[in-house]
Amino acid sequence: MRKSPQPGTGKTISLYIFGIFFLLSAIVVILKGTGILGWIPNYLIWALVLVSIGAGILAGIKNVSDRR
Protein backbone atom coordinates (compact mmCIF):
# COMPACT_ATOMS: atom_id res chain seq x y z
CA MET A 1 0.00 0.00 0.00
CA ARG A 2 1.29 3.42 -0.95
CA LYS A 3 1.63 6.01 1.77
CA SER A 4 0.15 9.44 1.03
CA PRO A 5 2.59 12.34 1.25
CA GLN A 6 2.46 14.64 4.24
CA PRO A 7 1.27 18.19 3.53
CA GLY A 8 3.90 20.90 3.43
CA THR A 9 4.51 23.32 6.24
CA GLY A 10 2.98 26.26 4.39
CA LYS A 11 -0.17 24.33 3.59
CA THR A 12 -0.50 23.13 7.17
CA ILE A 13 -0.05 26.63 8.58
CA SER A 14 -2.57 28.14 6.16
CA LEU A 15 -5.14 25.45 6.99
CA TYR A 16 -4.63 26.05 10.70
CA ILE A 17 -5.13 29.78 10.18
CA PHE A 18 -8.32 29.12 8.20
CA GLY A 19 -9.62 26.73 10.85
CA ILE A 20 -8.84 29.02 13.76
CA PHE A 21 -10.47 32.07 12.14
CA PHE A 22 -13.49 30.01 11.08
CA LEU A 23 -13.94 28.59 14.57
CA LEU A 24 -13.39 31.98 16.19
CA SER A 25 -15.94 33.68 13.95
CA ALA A 26 -18.49 30.90 14.61
CA ILE A 27 -18.01 31.26 18.37
CA VAL A 28 -18.34 35.06 18.19
CA VAL A 29 -21.53 34.80 16.11
CA ILE A 30 -23.06 32.31 18.55
CA LEU A 31 -22.12 34.37 21.61
CA LYS A 32 -23.39 37.58 20.00
CA GLY A 33 -26.65 35.84 19.09
CA THR A 34 -27.18 34.74 22.69
CA GLY A 35 -26.51 38.28 23.93
CA ILE A 36 -23.30 37.51 25.82
CA LEU A 37 -21.15 39.51 23.41
CA GLY A 38 -23.73 42.09 22.37
CA TRP A 39 -21.20 44.92 22.52
CA ILE A 40 -19.16 43.60 19.57
CA PRO A 41 -19.94 45.61 16.44
CA ASN A 42 -21.18 43.81 13.34
CA TYR A 43 -18.24 44.98 11.23
CA LEU A 44 -15.87 43.02 13.47
CA ILE A 45 -17.84 39.85 12.85
CA TRP A 46 -17.81 40.52 9.11
CA ALA A 47 -14.07 41.13 9.28
CA LEU A 48 -13.53 37.76 11.00
CA VAL A 49 -15.69 35.98 8.44
CA LEU A 50 -13.92 37.65 5.51
CA VAL A 51 -10.47 36.88 6.93
CA SER A 52 -11.57 33.27 7.37
CA ILE A 53 -12.79 33.05 3.78
CA GLY A 54 -9.64 34.76 2.51
CA ALA A 55 -7.42 32.34 4.42
CA GLY A 56 -9.39 29.43 2.96
CA ILE A 57 -9.02 30.78 -0.57
CA LEU A 58 -5.28 31.28 -0.10
CA ALA A 59 -4.96 27.73 1.27
CA GLY A 60 -6.83 26.43 -1.76
CA ILE A 61 -4.65 28.38 -4.17
CA LYS A 62 -1.53 27.07 -2.43
CA ASN A 63 -2.90 23.52 -2.63
CA VAL A 64 -3.57 23.83 -6.38
CA SER A 65 -0.18 25.39 -7.08
CA ASP A 66 1.58 22.62 -5.13
CA ARG A 67 -0.06 19.95 -7.30
CA ARG A 68 1.51 21.34 -10.48
PDB file of N, CA, C and O in Angstrom:
ATOM      1  N   MET A   1       0.829  -1.159   0.000  1.00  0.00           N
ATOM      2  CA  MET A   1       0.000   0.000   0.000  1.00  0.00           C
ATOM      3  C   MET A   1       0.891   1.244   0.000  1.00  0.00           C
ATOM      4  O   MET A   1       1.882   1.323   0.726  1.00  0.00           O
ATOM      5  N   ARG A   2       0.512   2.199  -0.825  1.00  0.00           N
ATOM      6  CA  ARG A   2       1.292   3.416  -0.945  1.00  0.00           C
ATOM      7  C   ARG A   2       0.893   4.425   0.124  1.00  0.00           C
ATOM      8  O   ARG A   2      -0.290   4.634   0.390  1.00  0.00           O
ATOM      9  N   LYS A   3       1.877   5.031   0.719  1.00  0.00           N
ATOM     10  CA  LYS A   3       1.634   6.012   1.771  1.00  0.00           C
ATOM     11  C   LYS A   3       1.431   7.389   1.144  1.00  0.00           C
ATOM     12  O   LYS A   3       2.192   7.791   0.264  1.00  0.00           O
ATOM     13  N   SER A   4       0.400   8.113   1.598  1.00  0.00           N
ATOM     14  CA  SER A   4       0.155   9.436   1.034  1.00  0.00           C
ATOM     15  C   SER A   4       1.173  10.425   1.599  1.00  0.00           C
ATOM     16  O   SER A   4       1.567  10.325   2.762  1.00  0.00           O
ATOM     17  N   PRO A   5       1.593  11.369   0.777  1.00  0.00           N
ATOM     18  CA  PRO A   5       2.595  12.336   1.246  1.00  0.00           C
ATOM     19  C   PRO A   5       2.015  13.275   2.297  1.00  0.00           C
ATOM     20  O   PRO A   5       0.829  13.603   2.269  1.00  0.00           O
ATOM     21  N   GLN A   6       2.858  13.695   3.210  1.00  0.00           N
ATOM     22  CA  GLN A   6       2.460  14.645   4.239  1.00  0.00           C
ATOM     23  C   GLN A   6       2.343  16.041   3.613  1.00  0.00           C
ATOM     24  O   GLN A   6       3.120  16.387   2.724  1.00  0.00           O
ATOM     25  N   PRO A   7       1.375  16.840   4.074  1.00  0.00           N
ATOM     26  CA  PRO A   7       1.265  18.193   3.531  1.00  0.00           C
ATOM     27  C   PRO A   7       2.459  19.036   3.952  1.00  0.00           C
ATOM     28  O   PRO A   7       3.070  18.788   4.991  1.00  0.00           O
ATOM     29  N   GLY A   8       2.784  20.027   3.141  1.00  0.00           N
ATOM     30  CA  GLY A   8       3.905  20.900   3.427  1.00  0.00           C
ATOM     31  C   GLY A   8       3.615  21.822   4.599  1.00  0.00           C
ATOM     32  O   GLY A   8       2.473  21.960   5.036  1.00  0.00           O
ATOM     33  N   THR A   9       4.656  22.440   5.092  1.00  0.00           N
ATOM     34  CA  THR A   9       4.514  23.323   6.245  1.00  0.00           C
ATOM     35  C   THR A   9       3.623  24.513   5.924  1.00  0.00           C
ATOM     36  O   THR A   9       2.772  24.883   6.734  1.00  0.00           O
ATOM     37  N   GLY A  10       3.803  25.113   4.764  1.00  0.00           N
ATOM     38  CA  GLY A  10       2.984  26.262   4.387  1.00  0.00           C
ATOM     39  C   GLY A  10       1.511  25.917   4.291  1.00  0.00           C
ATOM     40  O   GLY A  10       0.657  26.687   4.731  1.00  0.00           O
ATOM     41  N   LYS A  11       1.214  24.766   3.719  1.00  0.00           N
ATOM     42  CA  LYS A  11      -0.173  24.331   3.592  1.00  0.00           C
ATOM     43  C   LYS A  11      -0.771  24.066   4.962  1.00  0.00           C
ATOM     44  O   LYS A  11      -1.916  24.436   5.221  1.00  0.00           O
ATOM     45  N   THR A  12      -0.014  23.432   5.834  1.00  0.00           N
ATOM     46  CA  THR A  12      -0.503  23.134   7.175  1.00  0.00           C
ATOM     47  C   THR A  12      -0.781  24.414   7.948  1.00  0.00           C
ATOM     48  O   THR A  12      -1.810  24.531   8.614  1.00  0.00           O
ATOM     49  N   ILE A  13       0.129  25.369   7.863  1.00  0.00           N
ATOM     50  CA  ILE A  13      -0.053  26.633   8.577  1.00  0.00           C
ATOM     51  C   ILE A  13      -1.277  27.377   8.046  1.00  0.00           C
ATOM     52  O   ILE A  13      -2.069  27.905   8.826  1.00  0.00           O
ATOM     53  N   SER A  14      -1.433  27.420   6.733  1.00  0.00           N
ATOM     54  CA  SER A  14      -2.574  28.138   6.163  1.00  0.00           C
ATOM     55  C   SER A  14      -3.896  27.461   6.530  1.00  0.00           C
ATOM     56  O   SER A  14      -4.893  28.144   6.762  1.00  0.00           O
ATOM     57  N   LEU A  15      -3.915  26.144   6.585  1.00  0.00           N
ATOM     58  CA  LEU A  15      -5.138  25.445   6.990  1.00  0.00           C
ATOM     59  C   LEU A  15      -5.442  25.669   8.466  1.00  0.00           C
ATOM     60  O   LEU A  15      -6.607  25.790   8.846  1.00  0.00           O
ATOM     61  N   TYR A  16      -4.416  25.726   9.296  1.00  0.00           N
ATOM     62  CA  TYR A  16      -4.630  26.047  10.703  1.00  0.00           C
ATOM     63  C   TYR A  16      -5.186  27.456  10.862  1.00  0.00           C
ATOM     64  O   TYR A  16      -6.103  27.676  11.653  1.00  0.00           O
ATOM     65  N   ILE A  17      -4.635  28.412  10.112  1.00  0.00           N
ATOM     66  CA  ILE A  17      -5.126  29.784  10.177  1.00  0.00           C
ATOM     67  C   ILE A  17      -6.591  29.838   9.758  1.00  0.00           C
ATOM     68  O   ILE A  17      -7.402  30.490  10.417  1.00  0.00           O
ATOM     69  N   PHE A  18      -6.935  29.155   8.663  1.00  0.00           N
ATOM     70  CA  PHE A  18      -8.322  29.115   8.204  1.00  0.00           C
ATOM     71  C   PHE A  18      -9.220  28.513   9.269  1.00  0.00           C
ATOM     72  O   PHE A  18     -10.285  29.054   9.566  1.00  0.00           O
ATOM     73  N   GLY A  19      -8.800  27.401   9.841  1.00  0.00           N
ATOM     74  CA  GLY A  19      -9.620  26.729  10.854  1.00  0.00           C
ATOM     75  C   GLY A  19      -9.811  27.556  12.102  1.00  0.00           C
ATOM     76  O   GLY A  19     -10.911  27.608  12.653  1.00  0.00           O
ATOM     77  N   ILE A  20      -8.750  28.204  12.556  1.00  0.00           N
ATOM     78  CA  ILE A  20      -8.843  29.022  13.763  1.00  0.00           C
ATOM     79  C   ILE A  20      -9.764  30.217  13.543  1.00  0.00           C
ATOM     80  O   ILE A  20     -10.612  30.505  14.388  1.00  0.00           O
ATOM     81  N   PHE A  21      -9.608  30.922  12.412  1.00  0.00           N
ATOM     82  CA  PHE A  21     -10.469  32.068  12.143  1.00  0.00           C
ATOM     83  C   PHE A  21     -11.920  31.639  11.943  1.00  0.00           C
ATOM     84  O   PHE A  21     -12.839  32.336  12.373  1.00  0.00           O
ATOM     85  N   PHE A  22     -12.127  30.502  11.297  1.00  0.00           N
ATOM     86  CA  PHE A  22     -13.485  30.011  11.076  1.00  0.00           C
ATOM     87  C   PHE A  22     -14.141  29.658  12.401  1.00  0.00           C
ATOM     88  O   PHE A  22     -15.295  30.013  12.640  1.00  0.00           O
ATOM     89  N   LEU A  23     -13.414  28.964  13.258  1.00  0.00           N
ATOM     90  CA  LEU A  23     -13.941  28.590  14.568  1.00  0.00           C
ATOM     91  C   LEU A  23     -14.179  29.826  15.428  1.00  0.00           C
ATOM     92  O   LEU A  23     -15.202  29.924  16.106  1.00  0.00           O
ATOM     93  N   LEU A  24     -13.248  30.762  15.404  1.00  0.00           N
ATOM     94  CA  LEU A  24     -13.391  31.984  16.187  1.00  0.00           C
ATOM     95  C   LEU A  24     -14.600  32.796  15.729  1.00  0.00           C
ATOM     96  O   LEU A  24     -15.352  33.309  16.558  1.00  0.00           O
ATOM     97  N   SER A  25     -14.790  32.913  14.429  1.00  0.00           N
ATOM     98  CA  SER A  25     -15.944  33.677  13.946  1.00  0.00           C
ATOM     99  C   SER A  25     -17.252  32.966  14.286  1.00  0.00           C
ATOM    100  O   SER A  25     -18.245  33.628  14.588  1.00  0.00           O
ATOM    101  N   ALA A  26     -17.277  31.643  14.244  1.00  0.00           N
ATOM    102  CA  ALA A  26     -18.486  30.903  14.613  1.00  0.00           C
ATOM    103  C   ALA A  26     -18.801  31.101  16.098  1.00  0.00           C
ATOM    104  O   ALA A  26     -19.961  31.294  16.463  1.00  0.00           O
ATOM    105  N   ILE A  27     -17.788  31.055  16.944  1.00  0.00           N
ATOM    106  CA  ILE A  27     -18.006  31.258  18.374  1.00  0.00           C
ATOM    107  C   ILE A  27     -18.511  32.672  18.646  1.00  0.00           C
ATOM    108  O   ILE A  27     -19.429  32.859  19.445  1.00  0.00           O
ATOM    109  N   VAL A  28     -17.919  33.666  17.990  1.00  0.00           N
ATOM    110  CA  VAL A  28     -18.343  35.058  18.192  1.00  0.00           C
ATOM    111  C   VAL A  28     -19.786  35.253  17.734  1.00  0.00           C
ATOM    112  O   VAL A  28     -20.560  35.933  18.407  1.00  0.00           O
ATOM    113  N   VAL A  29     -20.154  34.665  16.602  1.00  0.00           N
ATOM    114  CA  VAL A  29     -21.528  34.800  16.107  1.00  0.00           C
ATOM    115  C   VAL A  29     -22.510  34.154  17.080  1.00  0.00           C
ATOM    116  O   VAL A  29     -23.569  34.717  17.357  1.00  0.00           O
ATOM    117  N   ILE A  30     -22.171  32.990  17.595  1.00  0.00           N
ATOM    118  CA  ILE A  30     -23.057  32.307  18.549  1.00  0.00           C
ATOM    119  C   ILE A  30     -23.184  33.114  19.837  1.00  0.00           C
ATOM    120  O   ILE A  30     -24.291  33.291  20.346  1.00  0.00           O
ATOM    121  N   LEU A  31     -22.071  33.604  20.366  1.00  0.00           N
ATOM    122  CA  LEU A  31     -22.124  34.371  21.606  1.00  0.00           C
ATOM    123  C   LEU A  31     -22.830  35.713  21.422  1.00  0.00           C
ATOM    124  O   LEU A  31     -23.512  36.183  22.332  1.00  0.00           O
ATOM    125  N   LYS A  32     -22.672  36.326  20.264  1.00  0.00           N
ATOM    126  CA  LYS A  32     -23.392  37.576  20.000  1.00  0.00           C
ATOM    127  C   LYS A  32     -24.885  37.298  19.863  1.00  0.00           C
ATOM    128  O   LYS A  32     -25.707  38.089  20.326  1.00  0.00           O
ATOM    129  N   GLY A  33     -25.239  36.193  19.239  1.00  0.00           N
ATOM    130  CA  GLY A  33     -26.649  35.840  19.091  1.00  0.00           C
ATOM    131  C   GLY A  33     -27.333  35.558  20.415  1.00  0.00           C
ATOM    132  O   GLY A  33     -28.523  35.833  20.567  1.00  0.00           O
ATOM    133  N   THR A  34     -26.596  35.011  21.378  1.00  0.00           N
ATOM    134  CA  THR A  34     -27.179  34.744  22.692  1.00  0.00           C
ATOM    135  C   THR A  34     -27.173  35.975  23.586  1.00  0.00           C
ATOM    136  O   THR A  34     -27.769  35.953  24.663  1.00  0.00           O
ATOM    137  N   GLY A  35     -26.512  37.048  23.164  1.00  0.00           N
ATOM    138  CA  GLY A  35     -26.505  38.279  23.935  1.00  0.00           C
ATOM    139  C   GLY A  35     -25.320  38.438  24.856  1.00  0.00           C
ATOM    140  O   GLY A  35     -25.179  39.476  25.503  1.00  0.00           O
ATOM    141  N   ILE A  36     -24.466  37.440  24.933  1.00  0.00           N
ATOM    142  CA  ILE A  36     -23.302  37.513  25.821  1.00  0.00           C
ATOM    143  C   ILE A  36     -22.300  38.537  25.312  1.00  0.00           C
ATOM    144  O   ILE A  36     -21.728  39.296  26.095  1.00  0.00           O
ATOM    145  N   LEU A  37     -22.089  38.559  24.014  1.00  0.00           N
ATOM    146  CA  LEU A  37     -21.155  39.515  23.407  1.00  0.00           C
ATOM    147  C   LEU A  37     -21.913  40.523  22.551  1.00  0.00           C
ATOM    148  O   LEU A  37     -21.587  40.723  21.380  1.00  0.00           O
ATOM    149  N   GLY A  38     -22.907  41.144  23.129  1.00  0.00           N
ATOM    150  CA  GLY A  38     -23.726  42.094  22.373  1.00  0.00           C
ATOM    151  C   GLY A  38     -23.002  43.381  22.046  1.00  0.00           C
ATOM    152  O   GLY A  38     -23.437  44.120  21.163  1.00  0.00           O
ATOM    153  N   TRP A  39     -21.920  43.668  22.726  1.00  0.00           N
ATOM    154  CA  TRP A  39     -21.195  44.917  22.523  1.00  0.00           C
ATOM    155  C   TRP A  39     -20.268  44.882  21.315  1.00  0.00           C
ATOM    156  O   TRP A  39     -19.755  45.923  20.906  1.00  0.00           O
ATOM    157  N   ILE A  40     -20.042  43.702  20.736  1.00  0.00           N
ATOM    158  CA  ILE A  40     -19.157  43.602  19.574  1.00  0.00           C
ATOM    159  C   ILE A  40     -19.888  44.128  18.337  1.00  0.00           C
ATOM    160  O   ILE A  40     -20.993  43.681  18.031  1.00  0.00           O
ATOM    161  N   PRO A  41     -19.273  45.074  17.630  1.00  0.00           N
ATOM    162  CA  PRO A  41     -19.943  45.613  16.437  1.00  0.00           C
ATOM    163  C   PRO A  41     -20.000  44.584  15.301  1.00  0.00           C
ATOM    164  O   PRO A  41     -19.178  43.672  15.223  1.00  0.00           O
ATOM    165  N   ASN A  42     -20.981  44.758  14.438  1.00  0.00           N
ATOM    166  CA  ASN A  42     -21.181  43.810  13.340  1.00  0.00           C
ATOM    167  C   ASN A  42     -20.017  43.807  12.361  1.00  0.00           C
ATOM    168  O   ASN A  42     -19.718  42.772  11.766  1.00  0.00           O
ATOM    169  N   TYR A  43     -19.346  44.958  12.181  1.00  0.00           N
ATOM    170  CA  TYR A  43     -18.240  44.983  11.228  1.00  0.00           C
ATOM    171  C   TYR A  43     -17.078  44.112  11.683  1.00  0.00           C
ATOM    172  O   TYR A  43     -16.322  43.615  10.849  1.00  0.00           O
ATOM    173  N   LEU A  44     -16.920  43.917  12.986  1.00  0.00           N
ATOM    174  CA  LEU A  44     -15.868  43.024  13.473  1.00  0.00           C
ATOM    175  C   LEU A  44     -16.185  41.571  13.130  1.00  0.00           C
ATOM    176  O   LEU A  44     -15.291  40.802  12.777  1.00  0.00           O
ATOM    177  N   ILE A  45     -17.439  41.207  13.233  1.00  0.00           N
ATOM    178  CA  ILE A  45     -17.844  39.848  12.854  1.00  0.00           C
ATOM    179  C   ILE A  45     -17.637  39.637  11.356  1.00  0.00           C
ATOM    180  O   ILE A  45     -17.136  38.595  10.932  1.00  0.00           O
ATOM    181  N   TRP A  46     -18.024  40.631  10.559  1.00  0.00           N
ATOM    182  CA  TRP A  46     -17.810  40.515   9.114  1.00  0.00           C
ATOM    183  C   TRP A  46     -16.324  40.436   8.782  1.00  0.00           C
ATOM    184  O   TRP A  46     -15.925  39.706   7.875  1.00  0.00           O
ATOM    185  N   ALA A  47     -15.513  41.181   9.511  1.00  0.00           N
ATOM    186  CA  ALA A  47     -14.066  41.129   9.276  1.00  0.00           C
ATOM    187  C   ALA A  47     -13.530  39.727   9.582  1.00  0.00           C
ATOM    188  O   ALA A  47     -12.715  39.203   8.822  1.00  0.00           O
ATOM    189  N   LEU A  48     -13.970  39.120  10.673  1.00  0.00           N
ATOM    190  CA  LEU A  48     -13.528  37.763  11.002  1.00  0.00           C
ATOM    191  C   LEU A  48     -13.958  36.760   9.934  1.00  0.00           C
ATOM    192  O   LEU A  48     -13.184  35.888   9.541  1.00  0.00           O
ATOM    193  N   VAL A  49     -15.191  36.894   9.474  1.00  0.00           N
ATOM    194  CA  VAL A  49     -15.686  35.978   8.440  1.00  0.00           C
ATOM    195  C   VAL A  49     -14.906  36.159   7.138  1.00  0.00           C
ATOM    196  O   VAL A  49     -14.543  35.176   6.491  1.00  0.00           O
ATOM    197  N   LEU A  50     -14.650  37.405   6.754  1.00  0.00           N
ATOM    198  CA  LEU A  50     -13.921  37.652   5.511  1.00  0.00           C
ATOM    199  C   LEU A  50     -12.468  37.199   5.599  1.00  0.00           C
ATOM    200  O   LEU A  50     -11.921  36.689   4.621  1.00  0.00           O
ATOM    201  N   VAL A  51     -11.838  37.377   6.751  1.00  0.00           N
ATOM    202  CA  VAL A  51     -10.467  36.879   6.928  1.00  0.00           C
ATOM    203  C   VAL A  51     -10.452  35.355   6.859  1.00  0.00           C
ATOM    204  O   VAL A  51      -9.533  34.763   6.294  1.00  0.00           O
ATOM    205  N   SER A  52     -11.467  34.728   7.432  1.00  0.00           N
ATOM    206  CA  SER A  52     -11.568  33.270   7.373  1.00  0.00           C
ATOM    207  C   SER A  52     -11.726  32.786   5.930  1.00  0.00           C
ATOM    208  O   SER A  52     -11.062  31.837   5.514  1.00  0.00           O
ATOM    209  N   ILE A  53     -12.593  33.432   5.180  1.00  0.00           N
ATOM    210  CA  ILE A  53     -12.794  33.053   3.782  1.00  0.00           C
ATOM    211  C   ILE A  53     -11.520  33.306   2.975  1.00  0.00           C
ATOM    212  O   ILE A  53     -11.129  32.480   2.151  1.00  0.00           O
ATOM    213  N   GLY A  54     -10.883  34.440   3.213  1.00  0.00           N
ATOM    214  CA  GLY A  54      -9.639  34.757   2.508  1.00  0.00           C
ATOM    215  C   GLY A  54      -8.538  33.751   2.801  1.00  0.00           C
ATOM    216  O   GLY A  54      -7.800  33.351   1.901  1.00  0.00           O
ATOM    217  N   ALA A  55      -8.428  33.339   4.066  1.00  0.00           N
ATOM    218  CA  ALA A  55      -7.417  32.340   4.417  1.00  0.00           C
ATOM    219  C   ALA A  55      -7.726  31.009   3.740  1.00  0.00           C
ATOM    220  O   ALA A  55      -6.815  30.303   3.307  1.00  0.00           O
ATOM    221  N   GLY A  56      -9.006  30.667   3.649  1.00  0.00           N
ATOM    222  CA  GLY A  56      -9.391  29.430   2.960  1.00  0.00           C
ATOM    223  C   GLY A  56      -9.082  29.481   1.472  1.00  0.00           C
ATOM    224  O   GLY A  56      -8.628  28.492   0.896  1.00  0.00           O
ATOM    225  N   ILE A  57      -9.325  30.624   0.851  1.00  0.00           N
ATOM    226  CA  ILE A  57      -9.022  30.783  -0.572  1.00  0.00           C
ATOM    227  C   ILE A  57      -7.521  30.684  -0.808  1.00  0.00           C
ATOM    228  O   ILE A  57      -7.075  30.019  -1.743  1.00  0.00           O
ATOM    229  N   LEU A  58      -6.739  31.352   0.049  1.00  0.00           N
ATOM    230  CA  LEU A  58      -5.284  31.278  -0.097  1.00  0.00           C
ATOM    231  C   LEU A  58      -4.766  29.852   0.113  1.00  0.00           C
ATOM    232  O   LEU A  58      -3.842  29.417  -0.575  1.00  0.00           O
ATOM    233  N   ALA A  59      -5.362  29.131   1.060  1.00  0.00           N
ATOM    234  CA  ALA A  59      -4.961  27.733   1.271  1.00  0.00           C
ATOM    235  C   ALA A  59      -5.297  26.892   0.045  1.00  0.00           C
ATOM    236  O   ALA A  59      -4.522  26.021  -0.350  1.00  0.00           O
ATOM    237  N   GLY A  60      -6.462  27.159  -0.557  1.00  0.00           N
ATOM    238  CA  GLY A  60      -6.834  26.425  -1.764  1.00  0.00           C
ATOM    239  C   GLY A  60      -5.918  26.736  -2.932  1.00  0.00           C
ATOM    240  O   GLY A  60      -5.542  25.838  -3.684  1.00  0.00           O
ATOM    241  N   ILE A  61      -5.555  28.001  -3.089  1.00  0.00           N
ATOM    242  CA  ILE A  61      -4.654  28.380  -4.165  1.00  0.00           C
ATOM    243  C   ILE A  61      -3.280  27.722  -3.965  1.00  0.00           C
ATOM    244  O   ILE A  61      -2.665  27.242  -4.917  1.00  0.00           O
ATOM    245  N   LYS A  62      -2.816  27.710  -2.722  1.00  0.00           N
ATOM    246  CA  LYS A  62      -1.532  27.067  -2.433  1.00  0.00           C
ATOM    247  C   LYS A  62      -1.605  25.571  -2.717  1.00  0.00           C
ATOM    248  O   LYS A  62      -0.648  24.990  -3.228  1.00  0.00           O
ATOM    249  N   ASN A  63      -2.721  24.951  -2.393  1.00  0.00           N
ATOM    250  CA  ASN A  63      -2.902  23.524  -2.635  1.00  0.00           C
ATOM    251  C   ASN A  63      -2.871  23.232  -4.130  1.00  0.00           C
ATOM    252  O   ASN A  63      -2.237  22.267  -4.556  1.00  0.00           O
ATOM    253  N   VAL A  64      -3.546  24.051  -4.931  1.00  0.00           N
ATOM    254  CA  VAL A  64      -3.570  23.834  -6.382  1.00  0.00           C
ATOM    255  C   VAL A  64      -2.193  24.066  -6.981  1.00  0.00           C
ATOM    256  O   VAL A  64      -1.763  23.319  -7.861  1.00  0.00           O
ATOM    257  N   SER A  65      -1.492  25.102  -6.508  1.00  0.00           N
ATOM    258  CA  SER A  65      -0.177  25.390  -7.077  1.00  0.00           C
ATOM    259  C   SER A  65       0.856  24.333  -6.674  1.00  0.00           C
ATOM    260  O   SER A  65       1.828  24.113  -7.396  1.00  0.00           O
ATOM    261  N   ASP A  66       0.653  23.681  -5.531  1.00  0.00           N
ATOM    262  CA  ASP A  66       1.582  22.617  -5.128  1.00  0.00           C
ATOM    263  C   ASP A  66       1.390  21.349  -5.954  1.00  0.00           C
ATOM    264  O   ASP A  66       2.322  20.556  -6.090  1.00  0.00           O
ATOM    265  N   ARG A  67       0.206  21.149  -6.501  1.00  0.00           N
ATOM    266  CA  ARG A  67      -0.062  19.950  -7.298  1.00  0.00           C
ATOM    267  C   ARG A  67       0.616  19.994  -8.653  1.00  0.00           C
ATOM    268  O   ARG A  67       0.854  18.951  -9.262  1.00  0.00           O
ATOM    269  N   ARG A  68       0.931  21.187  -9.131  1.00  0.00           N
ATOM    270  CA  ARG A  68       1.510  21.335 -10.478  1.00  0.00           C
ATOM    271  C   ARG A  68       2.981  21.078 -10.466  1.00  0.00           C
ATOM    272  O   ARG A  68       3.630  21.158 -11.509  1.00  0.00           O
TER     273      ARG A  68
END
